[in-house]
Amino acid sequence: MISVGIEAMNVFAGTAFLDVTKLAEHRKLDMERFGNLLMKEKTVALPYEDPITYGVNAAKPLVDALSPEEKDRIEMVISCTESAFDFGKSMSTYFHDLLGLNRNCRLFELKNACFSGVAGFQMAVNFILSQTSPGAKALVIATDVSRFMVEKGGDALTEDWSFAEPSGGAGSVAMLISEKPYVFQVDVGASGYYGYEVMDTCRPTADGDAGDSDLSLLSYLDCCENAYLEYQKRVAGADYSSTFGFLAFHTPFGGMVKGAHRNIMRKVAKANPKVIEEDFQRRVMPGMLYCQRVANIMGATAMLSLASTIDNGNFDTPQRVGCFSYGSGCCSEFFSGVVRKEGQDRLRALKIKEQLDNRYEMTIDEYEQLLRNSTAVKFGTRNLVLNTDFIPQARKAQGKEVLFLKEIKEFHRKYEWVA
């Protein structure tokens, strides 16, 4: 069987962020309860940023590094999102155009809450494994923007969502999938998936979220345990505590990951609290470091955790990484792959941490102003010229060329590169 996995990957987490401790204090939240989120910062989407700008900014360094011949072998572009701004036209068409890819290419979009990024990744992996086009590559772009307006209505939709605001982020992870898995080599067939219908969170309107936070937590815990148990059934000798050098989780907020890891360590590994805490710090925490600074980016979060794991873990010797993805509604998957030092070196060359460090820190006043004007660009916007004078410092924060939204004209979005 051929090798398959991630040839290259990159993260783009916007140009502005907010210190979520300052936000929690401003909202007068229970700070002891807030501390359980284990969050530090959240990327904030500015009016001239959208899922396209995030996705292209993440993918462009990967595409630019290819030779013309290699670039032409990208035969599939999958956008993975719950933040699309069109019910029919796929965002992958914008990615394809702005990245200058070959027109002999499949372009389509996947939506399945926060599971979409892994769904796209697995679809791309199986396209490569099928060998219907030997040597082909697939570009998977998971990109999402959080929204904080809760739909009012039924009793189940009136839960306290004030703690969702600090944990809702924006950003993208781009992955090039091929027969050259330099960054992450998938364990083919080593996967446990688990899903069922549950109304934990949803987007019943184009620009609003609704949900039951307690139900969502329980569903996540249930899926994490049962997806892993299915993996264990399919992979002879798999052991949660010893098979994986590191673990990467979909991270709505850090406290949920810590609870899920503790639950499995108790039930499966029969570990005591001290061992569980030491294991969490050693195997799980490297994958949470970037999630703590970007917050939940929905379909891209599981792969953000994987990127964080690879960037921050110790891979002097090859390590197997176990990955868990969860999408509300729900579907989940536990899968694994191997990371080597070469993969870490390739990812570190893209300087993800530097990109995070270079974001502009918004003040609470700037953030509140942004929220007041948040309806300027919404689903169905037909014509609009973006105000580029809002927080101009952010447009220059990265110190390199960055794509921004310029105008919407008859629903068609126009973009510009700003150095």
C-alpha positions, 0 to 999 in steps of 0.5 A, spaced: 500 500 500 502 507 498 504 512 503 499 517 504 498 523 508 499 531 509 505 533 505 505 540 507 500 544 512 499 551 514 495 555 519 493 562 518 489 565 524 487 572 522 491 579 524 487 581 530 486 578 537 483 579 544 485 577 551 480 573 553 481 574 560 480 581 559 474 580 555 471 575 561 472 581 566 469 586 562 463 581 561 463 580 569 463 573 568 465 568 574 472 568 573 473 561 577 469 558 572 472 562 566 479 559 568 476 552 567 476 554 559 484 554 559 483 559 554 488 565 553 486 569 546 481 569 541 482 571 534 477 576 532 475 577 525 475 584 522 470 586 517 475 585 511 476 578 513 472 572 511 473 565 510 476 566 504 481 570 506 483 566 512 483 560 507 487 563 502 492 566 507 493 559 510 494 555 503 498 560 499 505 558 502 504 551 501 502 552 493 507 557 492 513 552 494 511 547 489 514 547 482 509 549 476 509 541 475 507 539 482 502 545 482 498 542 476 497 536 480 493 539 485 486 535 482 481 536 488 480 543 492 475 541 498 473 547 502 471 545 509 466 550 513 460 552 517 461 559 515 460 559 507 456 565 505 452 562 499 447 556 499 450 553 492 457 556 490 462 553 493 468 557 497 473 552 493 472 556 487 474 562 490 480 558 493 482 555 486 481 562 483 486 566 488 491 561 488 491 560 480 490 553 480 489 548 474 482 548 471 482 540 471 480 540 478 474 538 482 472 543 487 467 542 492 465 544 499 463 539 505 459 542 511 458 538 518 459 542 524 466 542 527 467 535 523 468 538 516 476 539 516 477 531 518 471 529 513 475 533 508 482 530 510 479 523 510 476 524 503 482 527 500 486 521 503 482 516 500 482 519 493 490 519 493 489 511 496 484 510 490 490 511 485 485 513 480 490 519 478 497 516 480 501 522 483 495 527 484 495 532 490 488 534 494 488 541 497 484 541 503 482 548 506 478 548 513 476 555 515 471 558 519 468 564 523 465 564 529 458 568 530 455 569 537 448 571 536 444 566 540 437 564 537 431 565 542 426 561 542 425 554 546 427 552 553 433 548 550 436 554 547 436 559 553 442 556 556 448 560 558 452 561 552 456 567 555 462 563 556 462 561 548 464 568 546 471 567 549 472 561 546 469 562 539 475 564 534 476 565 527 482 562 522 484 556 517 488 550 516 490 548 509 493 541 508 496 538 501 494 531 501 499 526 497 503 520 496 509 524 500 506 525 507 512 529 509 508 532 515 503 526 517 503 519 515 496 516 516 495 510 519 491 507 513 485 503 516 486 505 523 480 509 525 474 509 529 468 513 527 462 514 531 455 518 530 448 519 532 443 525 531 443 530 537 441 537 538 447 540 541 449 546 537 446 548 530 446 554 526 438 555 524 440 561 521 445 564 516 448 568 522 446 565 528 448 560 533 443 556 538 445 550 542 445 546 549 452 547 552 451 541 557 448 537 552 454 539 547 459 537 553 456 530 554 455 528 547 463 530 546 465 526 552 461 520 549 463 521 542 471 521 544 470 515 548 466 511 543 470 513 537 476 511 541 473 504 543 472 503 536 479 505 534 481 500 539 477 494 536 480 495 529 487 496 531 490 490 534 494 491 540 492 499 541 493 502 548 490 509 549 496 510 554 502 507 550 500 507 543 500 514 542 506 519 543 501 525 543 494 526 542 491 532 538 483 533 540 478 538 537 478 543 542 472 547 543 475 550 549 481 547 553 477 544 559 473 540 555 479 536 552 482 535 559 475 532 561 475 528 555 482 525 556 481 524 564 474 520 562 478 515 557 484 515 562 480 513 568 475 508 564 480 505 559 487 506 562 485 505 570 489 511 571 489 515 578 489 523 578 496 524 578 498 520 572 492 523 568 495 530 570 502 528 568 500 525 562 495 531 560 501 535 560 506 531 556 501 528 551 496 533 550 498 540 552 503 541 546 496 540 541 493 545 545 498 551 545 495 554 539 488 552 540 489 557 547 491 562 542 486 562 537 480 559 540 475 554 537 475 555 529 470 549 528 472 545 522 479 547 522 480 546 530 482 538 530 487 540 525 489 546 528 491 542 534 495 537 530 499 543 527 500 545 534 502 538 536 507 537 531 510 544 532 511 544 539 512 536 541 518 532 541 519 528 535 527 527 535 524 520 534 518 518 530 512 519 534 505 516 533 499 521 534 492 520 536 487 525 533 480 526 535 475 530 531 468 532 534 462 535 530 456 537 533 449 534 531 453 529 531 459 525 528 466 524 531 472 520 529 479 517 532 484 516 527 492 516 528 498 517 524 506 518 524 510 524 525 517 525 524 523 530 525 523 532 518 515 533 518 516 538 524 522 542 521 517 543 515 512 545 519 516 550 523 519 553 517 512 556 516 513 560 522 506 559 525 508 562 532 511 568 529 504 569 525 500 568 532 505 573 535 504 578 530 497 579 530 494 586 533 491 586 540 485 589 540 482 593 546 475 592 549 473 598 546 475 596 539 472 589 540 465 592 542 465 597 536 466 591 532 460 587 535 456 594 534 458 594 526 458 586 525 452 586 521 455 590 515 457 583 512 453 578 513 450 572 509 446 575 503 450 581 503 449 584 495 453 590 495 458 593 499 465 596 499 469 595 506 471 600 510 479 599 510 480 604 516 477 600 521 483 598 525 488 599 520 494 597 524 492 590 523 492 590 516 500 591 517 501 587 523 504 581 519 509 585 515 508 581 509 503 580 503 496 578 506 489 577 502 483 582 505 476 582 502 475 589 498 468 589 496 462 585 494 459 587 488 452 583 486 454 578 491 461 577 488 466 578 493 472 581 490 479 581 494 486 585 494 493 583 497 496 588 502 503 588 503 
